[in-house]
Amino acid sequence: MLSRKTTYFLLAIAAAGIVLSGCGRKGDLDRPGATTINRKAAPGTTEKKPEAPERPFLLDPLL
């Protein structure tokens, strides 16, 4: 049987893995500024998405 310290350590590691796997920004996986083609539009025409205002994020200085 595992000791109490080992059990707590494994639970802490598992909790940290779950918490850290949820970190990140929600959004597309495309590069910033990449253009997308609207497949419903007529050939030869492109529509741009309206750009969202840039909001600073807590972890931006690390990137």
Buried (B, 14 or more C-beta within 10 A) or exposed (E): EEEEEEEEEEEEEEEEEEEEEEEEEEEEEEEEEEEEEEEEEEEEEEEEEEEEEEEEEEEEEEE
